[in-house]
Amino acid sequence: MKLSGSQIVIECLKEQGVDTVFGYPGGAILHIYDELYKHSNEIRHILTSHEQGAAHAADGYARATGKVGVCMATSGPGATNLVTGIATAYMDSVPIVAITANVARNYLGRDSFQEVDIAGITMPITKHNFIVKDVTKLADTLRRAFRIAKSGRPGPVLVDITKDVTAPTSLTEYEREEPLPIPRSTEFITEEDLQSAAEMISKSKKPFVFIGGGAVISGAYEEVKEFVNKVDAPVADSLMGKGAFDGTDIRYTGMVGMHGTKASNLGITECDLLITIGARFSDRVTGNAEKFARKAKVLQIDIDPAEINKNIRAHQSIIGDIKEVLIRLNRMLKQQDHKEWIKHIIELKDRFPLNYRKDILTGPYILEKLYELTDGKAIITTDVGQHQMWASQYYKYTSPRTFITSGGLGTMGYGLGASIGAKIGMPDTTVVNIAGDGCFRMNMNEIATASRYNIPIIEIVFNNHVLGMVRQWQTLFYGKRYSNTTLSDKVDFVKVAQALGAKAYRITKPDEVEGVLREALSLNEPVVIDCIIDSDDKVWPMVPQGAAIDEVFSEEDLKDK
């Protein structure tokens, strides 16, 4: 049958099982939006307050569900407003498809109204992108976009479509196609690599497992658990690896790196074999790369060959889908026994626990109380800064896709849009966004989106009236010169939230926390909680930039100096 380009866009979305699109209309994309209106009973459109919010919502939806998230924007500024969200997804390997519409073909290259080369702009931050100028190629391009986004190492794909291709008069034959299943990436897994890895593990006396976001993406939760039990090793994770291994397990030592626990950082420094599963050795993890895990051989398992030996030299690697690699490796491994090593690591955990001030209202206390009241079953999204680190430290994650944050790009303003997407994708799960006041200011207009559709997310703002993480660095390394990090103005977040249609509370003392959280969790509506905390509260422990991770220090260490 013959369909117009805009009809083909909608039919292809339906082919791919898309049930929700996040976006913002404009002139160049009106044909698509007109067709979307006719199919509103099949595809739900969420009108965000800003295109960046649409990209973050698509990202949060994808991370929470494991499906491809979809966002839409018009040409020019609409498309460029997606860029930060696309870059965020790219850095964290999140499958989203961004659909934009450009000016008609005969207006391209003429500096036409709202014309921009969005394909060129996003080339470095997409897994692939397309510009479609021929309606006969539209369906296949959209199908390729979805396949690319979710195959191998996932990532964002952009499809830019000229307006004339979407016009009602632009017709071509269309035939529905069912998406083919995407096989797991196994072509580079070799028996030789598996045997070498198994031999390294069997010879190790002090193995340590380091888990990254790849383990979450591959859905390898059960395989990771079996692997850790067989190897009998302690486990640390990256920010992106949260939930791939049970955070309440005795072997779990916490996060590694700049704000990692002492047990993780010291344990990795002492180990003789570091088994890295789906992690890319970010600089925030390794600190001084030359001194990272310097006593250990490194076994790296990753789906992306480009990550092997990129930041840290691997003595042995296995390239392939994490779940498939571990299934095969688990079959080969004999049960290991490292009781003394595990005992030593547990002693490090007992000796260097995370702690915080109990006499004032703090982010860690609020997070511990939230964990208690949600029984650890909520999806936690975050913005970026001190609150993000506290959320990674003090809320325990026992299953994958329950901690959603901007890790690689570190995007302030990410969490609120992501929480909206996560809640729409997982409507039966409590979703809480942890934000700082600096981050909340950037995208707080998305509270209006949550209110418009009555999306019952909870926004907890750790309000210290400063840019907390930057201030922490200024305090420790810049002689307390607080250049443009103090937010001492008259903005009232409670009034703002109420004006945007949400229920709002303010907390100033520890004894107010439980009652407000209980009430917020009982409501089926958007809630903002403004939590007034001390401007000089810090994230501990910490590794100075460029130092080795075993140079980690706490507040007590600082006082002793």
Buried (B, 14 or more C-beta within 10 A) or exposed (E): EEBBBBBBBBBBBBBBEBBBBBBBBBBBBBBBBEBBEEBEEEBBBBBBBBBBBBBBBBBBBBBBBBBBBBBBBBBBEBBBBBBBBBBBBBBBBBBBBBBBBBBBBEBBEEEBEBBBBBBEBBEEBBBBBBBBBEBBBBBEBBBBBBBBBBBBBBBBBBBBBBBBBBBEEBBBEBEEEEEEEEEBBEEBBEEEBBEBBBEBBEEBEBBBBBBBBBBBBBBBBEBBBBBBBBBBBBBBBBBBBBBBBBBEBEBBBBBBBBBBBBBBBBBBBBBBBBBBBBBBBBBBBBBBBEBBBEEBBBBBBBBBEEBBEBBBEBEBBBBBBBBBBBBBBBEBBEEBEBEEBBEBBBEBBEEBEBEBEEEEBBBBBBBBBBBEBBEBEBBBBBBBBBBBBBBBBBBBBBBBBBBBBBBBBBBBBBBBBBBBBBBBBBEEBBBBBBBBBBBBBBBBBBBBBBBBBEBBBBBBBBBBBBBBBBBBBBBBEEEEEBEEBEBEEEEEBBEBBBEBBBBBBBBEEBEBBBEBBEEBBEEEBBBBBBBBBBBEBBBBBBBBEEBBBBBBBBBEBEEEE
